[in-house]
Every structure is written in structure tokens, then in C-alpha cells.
Amino acid sequence: MKCLKFLSIPVCSVFLLMGFIYYFTLFIFIEDWVGLQSSAGTLNALIFTLIASLCLFSFSACVLTDPGHVPYSYVPDVEGNDASDQESLNNSSQLRQCDKCCAHKPPRAHHCRICRRCVLRMDHHCLWINNCVGYWNYKAFFILVLHATVASVYSMKNWDFGGRIPLKIFYAVSGALMVALSGTLGTLLGWHIYLITHNMTTIEYYEGIRASWLARKSGQIYRHPFDLSAYKNITMVLGPNMLKWLCPTATSHLKDGMNYPTSHDS
């Protein structure tokens, strides 16, 4: 059952961290700053509650959504053998075989040794969501990181170091936690913004480093074959409707995850 994915120490730790941050932001930071009973306090509490709810929803979507697996009936398209060498290395014209699954795998799919299967457009296996980040839940993962970063920064905005001495000590401890968390999440958000605008996964980025090195040795220039343009790359992940970009479950624009347009097609 999918709900059993919540029964892991890292996932439970994330829930506890979310609850802790929500509690001290509302009942300590905001309360000590302007007071929850004031209009400013109520407004800040409602805003932070909304952001926290979006984080919780996105996190649940990441955990419960299957990232995508290769169907047993998958057969690669062997047509288009006249494609360029670079395209054939990355698109469906190459017969990509998974030695562990003993089956063909589509372009951009990779075998996860933890999930013990091939995952469509695999980015990485995330311990904190007890799931792979792949084709069907990558958008939810990105939105989670975005909302979590906003929540961390918003929480720090409500600090007030002019309070009582015991609270100053608490501010110092929790402040160090929030600064570290905000820095980590902000760095992760920036990294995935870069990947999305270049239509890459984390795995493909490191594969591209080796491909670039090999291309330079042979006097050629390597370009990631799935990099179309910044806007097209973004819509490939978030969807064509900008009003649905921040909804982690709005994935109707996704197809089967077996084939992807390349720069050679345009």
C-alpha cells in the first residue's frame, strides 16, 4: 500500500520538523513579535499556515506518487537509424538495455538500486520522501522545495530579538537551525531551477560532464539533446498553463514518459 511509504524514519522526521517549525513560528516568533490576537499577527499566521499547508500537500504528493516505471511490454523504437550520432546516444533509436532488469529501457530512464527497478526520467532517489524522484513526481518535488524555501525564509522574517532573555536563547538555537535549513533549501532550489531551465536531470548533468569531456577530446561541442529552450524546458516540467505551475498534482500535460522531443527535431 502507498500509505506504508509514510512509515519510515526519514519521512516521520520531516513531519516532525514541519510541526516544530510551524509551532515555534506561530506561537513563539509571531506571538512574541506582534501577538497572535492582533490583526498583523492573524494575517501573518494565516499566510504561514497557507504556506505550511502547501508544503505538507506537496510532500505527501512526493511520497505517494509513483515516479514512473517501465512497462513490461515496452519495446524500443528501432526506426530512425539515420539519426545523428549524438541523438542516437540519447534517444529511442538506441537499444538501451538494463542488465539488472534484463529488459529494454526508454530514453532518460535509469535503474534505481534501492527501488530495484528502472524509473522513468529518474533524477535521484530521495531518502526524505522514501521514493524516487522521477517523471511523475518531479514537479511535486520541485514545488515542495520551492514552498519549503519560502516557508523557511518567511519564518525568519518574524524574528524579534528584543524579547525576553530565555527567548533570546531560543532564538539563537532555532535561528541557527532556520539559517542552515534556508541555505540548504535555497541551494537545492537554485540547483533544480538550473536543471529545469536546461531540461536535465541530476543524473544527466553528471553524464553530460563526461560527454562534454569526450566531445572536446574529439574536437566537437556537446549539447544536451533534450535542451530545447528555457521556456519550453520549463513547460515540459510545470506544464503550459502558468496558473497551474504551483499545483504539484497538475500533471495532465505529461504523456507516457517513453519518448521526449530533442533539439534535433526542431
N, C-alpha and C positions, 0 to 999 in steps of 0.2 A: 504493500500500500504506500501511496505517495506520502501520506502524513507521517510515516515512520522516519522519513528523512529529517524531521524536526528532532528526533531522538538521538542527537549526537552532542557531545560536549562543546565543540566549537559553535554550533548553531544556538545552543542554550546560552552560551557565553555572550553571543551577540544580543540575544533578547535581554539578558541581564544588564548589559552595558547600555542598551537603549533605554531600559527602565530607569537606570541610575541617572543617566544624563537628563532624561525628561523630568525626574523628580527634583534634582537639585537646580535645574534651570528655572522651573516654575516656583517651587516652594522655598528656595533659598535665594537664587540670583534675582529673580523678578520681585519676589516678596520683599527682599531687603533693599532693592533699588527704588521701586515706586509703589510697591504694595499691590497685591492681587485684587483688592477691593476697589482700587482706583480705576478710572477709565483707561488710562495708559497701561496699567498692569493687566487689565482684562483683555485689551487689544493685543498686547504682546503675548499673553498666554494663549489666545486663540490662534494667532499666527504660528507660534511654535508648535501648538498641538496639531495644526494642519500639516506642517512640515514633517512632524514626527509620524503622523498617520500615513503620509505618503511614503516615508522610509519603510515603515512596517509593511505596507502593502507591496512595495517593490521587492523587499527582502523575501516575503512569502512567495511572490511570483518566481523569484530566482530559485528558491528551494524546490518548489513544486513543479515547475515547468520542465519537461523533458527537453534537453538541448538539441535533440535530433539524432536519430540513429539510421544506419544504412539498411534499407530493406533487404531481406534475404533474396528477393527476386531481382535485385539490381544487376543490370548488365551494362557495361560502359559502351558508349557510342564510339565505334571504331571508324566512323566516316570522317572525312576531312584530313586524310593523311598528307595532303599537300600544304598543311598549315606550316607556319614558320617554326623554326627550332625552339624559340623561346616560348611560343604559345603551346607547342606540343608538350613541353615540360610541365605546364601548369593547367591545361585544360583537359577536357574529356577525351581528347584524341590519344592521350597516353593511357596505356593499360596499367593503372596503379593497383598494385596487389598488396594486401595486408597479410603478412606472414603469420601473424598471431590469430587472426580470424579465418585465415585460409579462404579469403574471398576478395573480390574486386572492391575498390572504394572510389567514390566520386572525387572530383577535384575539391581541394581545401578540407577534405575530411582527414582526420588523424586518429590513431588508436590511443585510447586512454588506458594506461595500465592499471589505474585504480578502479575505473568503471568496467574494465575488461571488455571493451567494445570500441568500435570506430564511431566517432562523434562528428556530425556534420559541422563544417566551418568551425572547428574547435579552436578556441582561444587559449584556454588553460583549465585545469581542474582547480576549483576553489574550495579549500578546506572549510572556509567560514560559511558556505552555503551548502556544504555536503553534496555538491553537484558539479558537473562540468559546466563551463560557460561556452555555449555553442550557438548554433544557428537560431534556435527558437527562443532562447532566454538571454541572448547577448544584450538586446535592447533593455530588458528589465534590469540587468546587471549595471549597465551604464547609467540608467535613471536612478538606481539605488545609490551609486557613488555620487551622482550629482546632488541628490536630495540630502544625503548624509553630510556632504561637504557644506552645503548651505546651512543645515541644522547645527553643525559644529561652530561655524562662524557666527551664526545668529545667537547661539548660546553664549559665546564670549562677549558679544555686544552688550549683554545685560549685566556685566560685571560692575560692581561698585565697591572699590577698595576703601571707602570711607566708613565702613560698618564697624561692628564691634570686633574686639581683638580675637576671640575664638573664630569668628567668621573670616577674619583675615588669614588665619592659618589654613582654614578650609579652602579659601580662595586660592592660596598658593599651591596646595596639593592638587585640587581639581583643575586649577588653571594650567598647571604643567601637563596634566592629562589631556586637556582640551587642545592645548597648543600642539602637542605631539600628534593627537588624532587629526586635527585640522590640517597639519602639514602633510601627514601621510595620505589622507583622503584627497587633499588638493593635488598632490603629486600624482596620485593614481588617476584622478580626473583628467589632469593635463595629458597624461600618457595615453589615455583612451580617446581623448579628443583628437590627438595626433593620429592614432590608429584609424579612427573613423574617417577623418578627412582624407586619408590615403587608402582607404578600403583595405586595410591589413588586419590580420590577427597578430597576437603576440608571437605565435609560432612562425608565422610568415615573415615577421620582421627579422627574426634571427636567421631564418632561412635566406632572406634577402641579403643579409650581410655577407654570407658565404657566396651567394650567386653574384653579388657585385664584385667580390674579390676575384672570382673565376673569370668574370667578364673583362675586368681590367687586365688580367694576365693575357687574354687573347685579343686585346685591343678593341674591345667592344664596350658599349654602355648598357648597363642593366636598368630596366624599368619594371616595377611591379606590374604584372599583366592585368590585374584587376583594378588598377588605379585609373578611373575614368575622368572625373573632375571633382573638385571639392563638394559642390552641391549634389551631384549625382551620387557621390560616395556617401554623403550624409543621408540622402533619401533611401539608399539601399538598406540602411540600418533602422532609421527612425520613421521612414515612410514618407510619401509625397505630401500628406496633409499636415501642415505645420501645427494645426490645432490639436493634433494627436501625438505630437512629438514627446510630450511629457507623460503620456499614459503608457505604463510599462506593458500592458496587455494588448495594446492596439497593434497587432501584428498581421492584419489581414493582407498587407502588401507582400508578405513573404510567400514564396512558392514552395517547391518541394526540396530546395536545397541541394539539388543534384547538379545543376548547371548554373554558371554565372557569366554575365557579359564581360568581355575583356576589351582592352584598349585597341586590340587588333580588329575587333568587329566594327568599330566606327570609322 
